[in-house]
Amino acid sequence: MNEVLFQIGSLTLTPMKLVGYSGALMFSGRWFVQLYASRKHKKPVIPRSFWYLSLAGTVLTLSYFIFGKNDSVGVLQNIFPLFIAVYNVYLDLTHQRRSAEVA
């Protein structure tokens, strides 16, 4: 996973770096999703897709820091948001299920 796909100057792209970049883009992109939802509702809103992007981005960046870079600081930095995102998806899904049962 560390074979060089291409290199431009000092920038070297490997498959693990693609995983890391994808995670970083997803984790950052979730804020655009939140911004769009808030502008649409004209109040602060955090849609479920925000948490799914958090989960996906965190898993990808954790994979990069565990398997690619072997960096304990990156692992520690990304492990806590994973638990929070999982918990919030769980809360959202159980709330939706309860609302459907009441209706």
C-alpha positions, 0 to 999 in steps of 0.5 A, a space after each residue: 500500500 506504500 508503492 508510489 503511484 506518482 510523484 510531482 516534485 516533493 509530493 508523493 502519492 501512495 494508495 494509503 495517502 489516497 485513503 488519508 486524503 479521502 478521509 480528510 476531504 469527507 471529514 472537512 466536507 461535512 461542514 459544507 453539508 451542515 452549512 447547506 442544511 442550516 441555510 435551507 432551514 434558516 437555523 442551525 441544523 445538523 443533518 444525518 449525512 453530517 454524521 455519516 460523513 464524520 464516520 466515513 472520514 474518521 474511519 478513513 483517516 484512522 486507517 491512514 494513521 494506523 496502517 499507513 503512517 503509524 502515527 499515534 497522535 493521528 490515531 488519538 486525534 481521530 478516535 474520539 470523533 469516531 465514538 461521538 459520530 457513532 453515538 449521534 447516528 445511533 441517537 438519530 436512528 432510534 429517534 426516527 424509529 420512535 417517531 415512526 412508531 408513534 405516528 
